[in-house]
Amino acid sequence: MNFVAKLLQGIAFVPAIVQGIEALFGSKSGAEKRNAALSFVGTAISVTDAVASRQIIDQQKFQEGLGKVVDGTVECLNASVWNKSK
């Protein structure tokens, strides 16, 4: 599978990953939950392999971008009915 397809597939799972992290680590800080979500997403899209094969040439910017995707997903979920039970 080419990297762009794998990236898009990984991003598609972000809402489910965020919900799962919230269920597992609900009492942890936001930063800890964010780091866990980034780790799961990074693993899902094989960031380490993509860096090694030079498909990702700036790992820091890539991680920052993934962080924005996670943060945006959390913001959307918190503004939705999903957050109503809190």
C-alpha positions, 0 to 999 in steps of 0.5 A: 500500500502506498504511503498516502493511502496508508496515511489516509486510512490511519487518519480515518481511525482517529475518532475511534482512537480518541474515543478509545483513549478517553475510555482507557485513560479518562482520568489522565491529563489531556497531554497524556491522552494526546500522546497516547493517541499520537502513539496509536495513530503513528503505529497505525500508519507505520511512521517509523517505517515511513521515516526509514524509507524516506517517505517522511522527510521531516518527522517533527513536522509530520508529528506536529501535523498528526497532533493537529489532526488529533486536536481537531478531532477532540475539538469536534467530538467535544462540541458534539453530542458525544460529549453530552454525557460529561 
